[in-house]
Amino acid sequence: MIRRRLARTSLALLAALALLTGCASIPDSGPVQAFDPDTSSGRGNLALLPDGPAPGAEPEAILRGFIDAATSPTGNYQVARQFLTPTFADEWLPQSSATIDLLADREYEEVAADAWRVQASPIAALDGAGVYEAAESSAAIPLDYRFEEVDGEVRISSAPQGVLIDSSNFDLVYASHTLYFYSPGWSDLVPDIRWFADRASVQTSIVRMLLAGPADWLEGGVENAFPADLRLSPDAVPVTGRVAQVELTGTPPTDATTLQRMRLQLTTSLAGVPSISSVRFVVNGETVEPEELDPEPDDVIRIDPRSLVFDGTVFGHLDDGEIQPLAGISDQVVALSPTAASAGPGFDVVAVRAADGTVHAVPRGSPSVVIDERGGLVEPAVDSRGLIWTAQSTHPGSMRWSSIDGERGDLATAWPGSALDGFAISRDGTRLVALVEVGGRSQLFAAAIMLDESGVPVAIGDPIRIGSVEGGGADVVWADSGTVVALSGSSATTLTTIEVGGASAIRSGPEGGVALDAGNSARDTRVLRSSGELDGSSGVGWQVRAEGIRLVATQLQPQ
């Protein structure tokens, strides 16, 4: 413990010295691509200093010491390998996966003279690409370890691949970094969060993962500007004077636009590494200096910060206590006695669930059109292409998209569950999150929306579990390009904020919350209560922003 405290203190001193001495200047011309580094996270990637094995240590001490030492990736987990037999030290692959568990629930059990078992209560897991997935349940998983003597000392001869790390140490050792890919059509940057432990080589890991492509669950729903045969050579990204040197070999693209997209992916994905302020991009030994994309794809999609509401009489934006109707569309919405609504890009179409449970499309300046007449429909959604999505609460295995022209498609989903509490589509139209009842618990899944060449949805990808909601789920919304907020369905309202691909945070909400109203960040999310009060966050509490509200509608960016 003393050594760990010293390590943290040393890091703080080094950071202070760096601020005093300043940073290397960034060239304002030439082949270096510069950007402002994002150093806001301030968490993870601390250098823990574990002890090696003590002489004469018994199997339990060796086992505990090994698990503790595996929190340090320094020198390719040099200290942790000292607890292993020489043969197994060469076979152990710590970067292949990680199991994140609750330390308080971890149990050690001797099962034989040369074997021990650890019972771990999982919170989440990382795969070899640094993709974070929430655990299906906290039921203990058995992890078996075997021992041999090497030169009179006990060493581990067999263990699960990867590392076991408790949640507190995970927060210290690992840090999240956002890789970026493109939406179909190349108009938006789509975040893909990964977790890495070794801060000394994190820039190399980021570039390797960019070349390898998106996370499995995003595959097919996003675009990668990097051709498949490009390789990092040498297999490292050195940083000199805050300039990262990225050298690739292979068959380069011949068009300038692809090179521009590659450069933007590199700079935005490396922007979260504090030691980097610019990137030098080299392909087959030649420095690449593409011009910037114009227009540049969006990595932040903002919506109108005003709530879009219905009070029983007027449908429109809540502005300083008054509801401002949407021209050419509000009256048609009101005529349907809406119970749920979702507005598309530019407010040119609104999807409305009417009082009889059917879903209608309401185009601006035109009569409404019935889109879906099935029973038990949850709140609909409109995506960035103007398509209307619907689903039945009792059939979570299927989603339907419809256009106002009468086209439609039914797409199968692969998440488990007996009921669908709600769903939401990301503002760039690439991803879908669903709140599903699984075994008596409300769990959140994310999946990619796959399109054909003409932009028509053809499939929903394999899902990833991103979290769960205490007390049952009532609603879910996207708070920004990569964050979702879910509302519990009990009277003791809670809001669960999840960065897709990361951990979750729970906050108490106002009593009797029934629906969420998204803003442009998780803190901007408002809660509609069963009393008709619309509450917004104010410090550590909640403040009434409006009364007499019957519904809040989701909305996309104005055009």
C-alpha positions in Angstrom: 0.0 0.0 0.0 2.9 2.4 0.9 4.5 1.7 -2.5 1.2 2.4 -4.3 0.9 5.8 -2.5 4.5 6.6 -3.4 3.8 5.8 -7.1 0.8 8.1 -7.1 2.8 10.9 -5.5 5.6 10.5 -8.0 3.1 10.8 -10.8 1.7 14.0 -9.4 5.2 15.4 -9.0 6.0 14.5 -12.6 2.8 16.1 -13.9 3.6 19.3 -11.9 7.2 19.4 -13.4 5.8 19.0 -16.9 3.6 22.0 -16.4 6.5 24.1 -15.1 8.8 23.2 -17.9 6.2 23.6 -20.7 5.6 21.6 -23.8 7.5 21.3 -27.1 6.2 23.7 -29.7 4.0 22.5 -32.5 5.1 23.3 -36.0 2.6 25.6 -37.8 3.6 24.2 -41.2 4.9 21.0 -42.7 3.9 17.4 -42.3 2.9 17.4 -38.7 -0.9 17.3 -38.1 -1.7 19.2 -34.9 -4.7 19.2 -32.6 -5.6 20.2 -29.0 -5.0 17.2 -26.7 -7.9 16.2 -24.4 -6.5 15.8 -20.9 -9.8 16.1 -19.1 -10.3 12.5 -17.9 -7.5 12.5 -15.3 -8.2 8.9 -14.4 -6.6 5.5 -14.9 -3.1 4.4 -16.1 -1.5 4.9 -12.7 1.7 2.9 -12.2 1.2 0.5 -9.3 4.3 -1.1 -7.9 3.5 -4.6 -6.6 6.0 -6.9 -4.9 7.4 -10.1 -6.4 7.1 -13.5 -4.7 8.6 -13.8 -1.2 11.0 -16.7 -0.6 9.3 -19.7 0.9 5.8 -18.4 0.2 2.9 -20.9 0.4 0.4 -21.4 -2.5 -2.2 -19.0 -1.2 0.3 -16.2 -0.8 1.7 -16.9 -4.3 -1.9 -16.8 -5.7 -2.8 -13.6 -3.9 0.5 -12.0 -4.9 0.1 -13.0 -8.5 -3.4 -11.4 -8.8 -2.1 -8.3 -7.1 1.0 -8.2 -9.4 -1.2 -8.5 -12.5 -2.4 -5.0 -11.8 0.9 -3.7 -13.2 1.5 -4.0 -16.9 5.0 -2.6 -16.7 7.5 -4.5 -18.7 4.9 -6.8 -20.2 3.7 -7.8 -16.7 7.2 -8.5 -15.6 6.5 -8.8 -11.9 3.4 -11.0 -12.3 5.4 -13.4 -14.5 7.8 -14.0 -11.5 4.9 -15.9 -9.8 4.7 -18.4 -12.7 6.7 -21.4 -13.8 9.0 -20.6 -16.7 6.9 -22.6 -19.1 3.6 -21.0 -18.1 5.2 -17.5 -17.9 5.7 -17.9 -21.7 2.2 -19.1 -22.2 0.3 -16.6 -20.1 -1.5 -13.9 -22.2 -2.5 -11.1 -19.8 -3.7 -8.8 -22.6 -6.1 -11.4 -24.0 -8.9 -10.4 -21.5 -9.7 -9.0 -18.1 -12.4 -9.9 -15.5 -13.4 -7.0 -13.3 -14.9 -8.2 -10.0 -15.9 -7.0 -6.5 -13.0 -7.4 -4.2 -15.3 -7.7 -1.1 -17.0 -10.8 -2.6 -13.8 -12.5 -3.8 -13.2 -15.9 -2.1 -10.1 -18.2 -2.1 -10.5 -21.9 -1.6 -7.9 -24.7 -1.5 -9.3 -27.6 -3.6 -6.1 -29.9 -3.5 -2.6 -29.8 -2.3 -1.5 -28.3 -5.6 -4.7 -26.4 -6.6 -6.6 -23.4 -5.5 -9.9 -21.8 -6.7 -10.9 -18.2 -6.7 -14.6 -17.4 -6.7 -15.0 -14.0 -8.4 -18.2 -11.9 -8.6 -18.0 -10.2 -12.0 -19.0 -6.7 -12.8 -17.7 -6.6 -16.4 -15.1 -8.0 -18.7 -12.7 -6.7 -21.3 -11.8 -8.6 -24.4 -8.4 -8.5 -26.2 -9.4 -5.4 -28.1 -10.2 -3.5 -25.0 -14.0 -3.6 -25.4 -15.9 -3.4 -22.1 -19.0 -5.4 -21.6 -21.2 -5.4 -18.5 -21.6 -8.8 -16.7 -24.8 -10.7 -17.3 -25.1 -11.3 -13.5 -23.0 -11.1 -10.4 -23.1 -14.8 -9.8 -19.7 -16.1 -8.8 -17.4 -17.6 -11.5 -14.8 -20.2 -10.5 -11.2 -19.6 -11.6 -8.8 -22.5 -11.1 -5.0 -22.2 -10.4 -2.5 -25.1 -10.2 1.0 -25.0 -8.6 4.4 -26.7 -9.0 7.7 -26.3 -7.3 10.5 -24.6 -9.2 13.9 -24.7 -7.5 12.2 -25.3 -4.1 9.7 -22.4 -4.6 6.0 -22.6 -5.2 5.0 -21.2 -8.6 1.7 -21.2 -10.6 1.8 -23.7 -13.5 -1.8 -23.1 -14.8 -4.2 -20.2 -14.6 -7.0 -18.6 -16.7 -5.7 -16.5 -19.5 -6.1 -12.7 -19.0 -6.1 -10.9 -15.6 -8.5 -10.8 -12.7 -8.7 -7.2 -11.3 -11.0 -5.7 -8.8 -13.1 -2.7 -9.7 -11.1 -0.2 -7.6 -7.8 -1.2 -9.1 -9.4 -1.3 -12.6 -10.2 2.4 -12.2 -6.6 3.1 -11.3 -4.8 1.0 -13.8 -7.0 1.1 -17.0 -8.1 4.2 -18.8 -10.7 4.6 -21.6 -9.8 6.0 -25.0 -12.3 6.8 -27.7 -11.5 5.5 -31.2 -13.5 7.0 -34.0 -15.0 5.4 -37.1 -17.5 6.9 -39.6 -21.2 6.6 -40.1 -22.4 5.2 -43.5 -22.1 8.1 -45.9 -19.0 9.5 -44.0 -21.0 12.4 -42.4 -20.4 11.7 -38.7 -17.7 10.4 -36.5 -18.9 7.4 -34.4 -17.2 6.8 -31.0 -15.9 3.4 -30.1 -14.5 3.3 -26.5 -11.6 1.0 -25.6 -9.7 0.4 -22.4 -6.0 0.1 -22.1 -3.7 -0.5 -19.1 -0.2 0.4 -20.3 0.1 4.2 -20.6 3.6 4.0 -22.1 2.3 2.3 -25.2 -1.4 3.4 -25.3 -0.9 5.3 -28.6 0.4 2.1 -30.2 -2.7 0.2 -29.0 -5.0 2.9 -30.4 -3.5 2.8 -33.9 -3.4 -1.0 -33.9 -7.1 -1.1 -33.0 -7.9 1.5 -35.7 -6.3 -0.6 -38.3 -8.0 -3.8 -37.0 -11.4 -2.1 -37.3 -14.4 -1.4 -35.0 -15.5 -3.4 -32.1 -17.2 -6.6 -33.1 -20.6 -5.3 -32.1 -20.2 -2.2 -34.3 -18.9 -4.2 -37.3 -21.1 -3.7 -40.3 -22.7 -0.5 -38.9 -19.8 1.9 -39.4 -17.1 2.6 -41.9 -13.3 2.5 -41.5 -11.2 4.8 -43.8 -8.1 2.6 -43.4 -7.7 -0.1 -46.1 -7.5 -3.6 -44.7 -4.0 -4.4 -45.9 -2.3 -1.4 -44.2 0.0 -2.3 -41.3 1.8 -0.4 -38.6 5.6 -0.7 -39.4 7.5 -0.6 -37.2 4.9 -2.0 -34.8 5.0 1.0 -32.5 4.0 4.6 -32.4 7.0 6.6 -30.9 6.3 10.0 -29.4 9.1 12.6 -29.6 8.5 16.2 -28.5 4.7 15.4 -28.2 4.7 14.4 -31.9 3.4 10.9 -32.6 5.0 9.2 -35.6 2.5 6.8 -37.3 4.2 4.8 -40.1 2.1 2.5 -42.2 3.0 0.0 -45.0 0.9 -1.6 -47.6 -1.3 -0.5 -50.5 -2.3 3.1 -49.9 -5.5 4.6 -51.2 -5.0 6.7 -54.4 -7.7 9.2 -53.7 -7.2 12.3 -51.6 -10.5 12.0 -49.8 -9.7 8.6 -48.2 -6.3 10.0 -47.0 -8.1 12.9 -45.5 -10.5 10.6 -43.7 -7.6 8.5 -42.4 -5.8 11.5 -41.1 -9.0 12.7 -39.3 -9.5 9.3 -37.7 -5.9 9.3 -36.5 -5.9 12.7 -35.0 -9.3 12.5 -33.3 -8.6 9.0 -31.9 -5.2 10.0 -30.5 -6.5 13.4 -29.1 -7.2 11.7 -25.8 -3.5 10.8 -25.2 -2.1 13.6 -23.0 1.5 13.1 -24.2 0.5 13.8 -27.9 -0.3 17.2 -29.4 0.3 16.3 -33.1 0.7 13.4 -35.5 3.2 12.8 -38.3 1.5 10.5 -40.8 3.9 8.3 -43.0 2.8 5.7 -45.6 5.4 3.5 -47.3 8.2 5.8 -46.1 6.6 9.0 -47.5 5.0 11.7 -45.4 1.4 12.2 -46.1 0.0 15.8 -45.9 -3.6 15.7 -46.9 -5.7 18.8 -46.6 -8.5 18.9 -44.0 -11.9 17.5 -45.0 -14.4 20.2 -45.9 -17.0 19.9 -44.5 -15.5 18.0 -41.6 -17.7 15.2 -40.2 -19.4 15.8 -36.8 -18.2 14.1 -33.7 -20.8 16.0 -31.6 -24.4 16.2 -32.7 -26.3 18.8 -30.8 -30.1 19.0 -30.5 -32.3 21.9 -29.6 -31.8 22.4 -25.8 -35.4 23.2 -25.3 -37.8 20.4 -24.2 -40.3 19.2 -26.8 -43.5 18.7 -24.9 -47.3 18.2 -25.0 -49.5 19.6 -22.3 -52.9 18.3 -23.5 -53.5 21.4 -25.7 -50.2 22.5 -27.4 -47.3 20.5 -28.8 -44.0 22.4 -29.2 -40.8 23.6 -27.6 -40.9 24.7 -24.0 -39.4 28.2 -24.0 -39.3 30.3 -20.8 -42.5 28.7 -19.4 -44.4 28.9 -22.7 -44.9 26.2 -25.3 -44.0 27.4 -28.8 -45.8 25.3 -31.5 -44.0 23.8 -34.4 -45.3 25.5 -37.6 -47.2 23.2 -39.9 -47.0 20.1 -37.7 -48.2 20.8 -34.1 -51.9 20.8 -34.8 -51.7 17.4 -36.5 -49.9 15.9 -33.5 -52.4 17.3 -31.1 -55.3 15.9 -33.1 -54.0 12.4 -32.4 -54.1 12.8 -28.6 -50.5 11.7 -28.4 -49.1 9.4 -25.6 -45.6 9.4 -27.0 -43.8 11.2 -29.8 -40.4 11.5 -31.5 -39.3 14.3 -33.9 -37.0 13.7 -36.9 -34.3 15.9 -38.4 -35.4 19.4 -38.9 -38.8 18.6 -37.3 -40.0 17.7 -40.8 -41.7 14.5 -39.5 -42.9 13.5 -36.0 -43.7 9.9 -35.1 -46.7 9.8 -32.8 -48.2 7.0 -30.7 -51.9 8.0 -30.6 -54.4 7.4 -27.8 -55.5 4.1 -29.4 -51.9 2.8 -29.3 -51.3 3.0 -33.1 -48.2 4.9 -34.4 -48.6 7.6 -37.0 -46.2 9.6 -39.1 -47.0 13.3 -39.1 -45.1 15.1 -42.0 -44.9 18.9 -41.9 -47.8 20.5 -43.7 -49.4 17.1 -44.6 -52.0 14.8 -43.1 -50.8 12.1 -40.7 -50.3 8.5 -42.0 -50.8 5.3 -40.0 -47.4 3.5 -39.8 -48.0 0.6 -37.3 -51.3 -0.7 -36.0 -49.9 -3.6 -33.9 -50.8 -3.9 -30.3 -48.5 -3.1 -27.4 -46.2 -0.6 -29.2 -43.6 1.1 -27.1 -42.6 4.7 -27.7 -41.5 5.1 -31.4 -38.3 6.7 -32.7 -37.3 8.6 -35.8 -33.7 8.1 -37.1 -31.4 10.5 -38.8 -32.7 9.4 -42.2 -36.3 10.2 -41.3 -37.3 6.5 -40.9 -39.7 5.6 -38.1 -38.9 2.7 -35.8 -41.5 0.8 -33.8 -41.5 -2.3 -31.6 -43.9 -4.3 -29.5 -43.3 -4.6 -25.8 -44.1 -8.3 -25.8 -41.9 -9.1 -28.8 -38.4 -7.8 -28.0 -36.9 -10.0 -30.7 -38.1 -7.8 -33.6 -37.8 -4.1 -34.7 -39.7 -2.5 -37.5 -38.7 0.5 -39.6 -41.1 2.4 -41.9 -41.0 5.3 -44.2 -43.7 7.8 -44.8 -43.9 6.5 -48.4 -45.1 3.1 -47.2 -41.9 1.1 -47.3 -41.1 -1.0 -44.2 -38.9 -3.8 -43.0 -38.9 -6.1 -39.9 -35.5 -6.9 -38.5 -34.6 -9.6 -36.0 -32.7 -8.7 -32.8 -30.4 -11.1 -30.9 -30.7 -9.8 -27.3 -32.5 -12.1 -24.8 -35.5 -11.1 -22.8 -39.2 -11.5 -22.3 -40.3 -7.8 -22.7 -39.1 -4.6 -24.2 -39.4 -1.5 -21.9 -38.1 0.9 -24.5 -35.4 1.7 -27.1 -33.6 4.7 -28.5 -31.6 5.3 -31.7 -28.3 7.3 -31.7 -28.4 10.7 -33.2 -26.1 9.7 -36.0 -28.4 6.7 -36.8 -25.7 4.0 -36.5 -26.7 2.4 -33.1 -29.7 1.3 -31.2 -30.0 0.8 -27.4 -32.8 -1.4 -26.0 -34.1 -1.7 -22.4 -35.1 -5.3 -22.1 -36.4 -7.4 -19.2 -34.2 -10.5 -18.7 -34.8 -12.9 -15.9 -36.6 -10.3 -13.8 -33.9 -7.6 -14.3 -33.9 -4.7 -16.8 -30.8 -4.8 -18.9 -29.5 -2.5 -21.5 -28.1 -3.7 -24.9 -26.5 -1.8 -27.7 -26.4 -3.0 -31.3 -25.4 -1.6 -34.7 -27.9 -0.7 -37.4 -26.7 -2.2 -40.7 -27.6 -0.5 -44.0 -27.4 -1.5 -47.7 -25.7 0.7 -50.3 -28.9 2.7 -50.7 -29.2 3.5 -47.0 -32.0 1.0 -46.2 -31.7 -0.9 -42.9 -31.1 -4.6 -43.6 -30.1 -6.0 -40.2 -29.4 -5.3 -36.5 -26.1 -6.5 -35.4 -25.2 -8.8 -32.5 -25.7 -6.8 -29.3 -23.4 -6.0 -26.4 -24.6 -5.7 -22.9 -23.8 -2.2 -21.6 -25.5 -2.2 -18.2 -28.6 -2.8 -16.1 -31.2 -0.6 -14.3 -32.2 -1.0 -10.7 -35.9 -1.5 -10.0 -37.0 -2.1 -13.5 -36.7 0.1 -16.6 -39.1 2.8 -17.7 -37.3 4.8 -20.3 -33.9 5.3 -22.1 -32.5 8.2 -24.2 -29.2 9.2 -25.8 -27.7 12.1 -23.9 -25.0 12.7 -26.6 -23.1 10.8 -29.3 -21.8 8.1 -26.9 -23.8 8.2 -23.6 -27.2 6.9 -22.7 -29.3 7.5 -19.7 -31.9 5.0 -18.4 -34.7 5.7 -15.9 -35.9 3.2 -13.3 -39.5 2.2 -13.3 -40.0 2.3 -9.5 -41.3 5.1 -7.4 -37.8 5.6 -6.0 -36.6 7.0 -9.3 -32.9 6.5 -10.3 -31.1 7.6 -13.4 -28.3 5.2 -14.7 -25.8 7.0 -17.0 -23.8 4.7 -19.2 -21.0 5.6 -21.6 -21.5 3.0 -24.2 -18.4 0.8 -23.8 -17.7 2.0 -20.3 -18.9 1.9 -16.7 -22.2 3.2 -15.4 -23.1 5.7 -12.7 -26.3 5.9 -10.7 -28.0 9.0 -9.5 -31.2 9.5 -7.5 -34.0 11.2 -9.5 -37.2 13.1 -8.5 -40.0 10.9 -7.1 -42.4 9.4 -9.5 -40.3 9.7 -12.7 -42.0 8.2 -15.8 -40.0 9.5 -18.8 -36.7 11.1 -19.7 -36.1 14.3 -21.8 -32.6 14.4 -23.3 -30.5 17.4 -23.7 -26.9 17.7 -24.9 -25.2 16.0 -22.0 -26.1 13.5 -19.2 -26.4 16.5 -16.8 -28.9 18.1 -19.1 -31.3 15.2 -18.9 -34.7 16.1 -17.5 -37.3 13.9 -15.8 -41.1 14.0 -16.3 -42.9 12.9 -13.2 -46.3 11.2 -12.9 -47.6 14.5 -11.4 -46.9 16.3 -14.7 -44.0 18.2 -13.4 -40.9 18.4 -15.6 -37.8 18.5 -13.4 -34.2 19.5 -14.3 -31.0 18.9 -12.5 -29.9 21.6 -10.1 -26.7 20.9 -8.2 -27.2 17.7 -6.3 -31.0 18.0 -6.5 -33.9 18.5 -8.9 -35.9 21.7 -9.7 -39.3 22.0 -11.3 -39.0 23.5 -14.8 -42.7 23.2 -15.9 -46.0 21.8 -14.8 -49.0 20.2 -16.5 -46.8 18.3 -19.0 -48.3 15.1 -20.4 -45.3 13.9 -22.5 -41.8 14.8 -23.6 -40.7 13.9 -27.1 -37.3 12.9 -28.3 -35.8 15.1 -31.0 -32.9 15.2 -33.5 -30.8 18.1 -34.6 -32.4 21.0 -36.4 -31.5 21.5 -40.0 
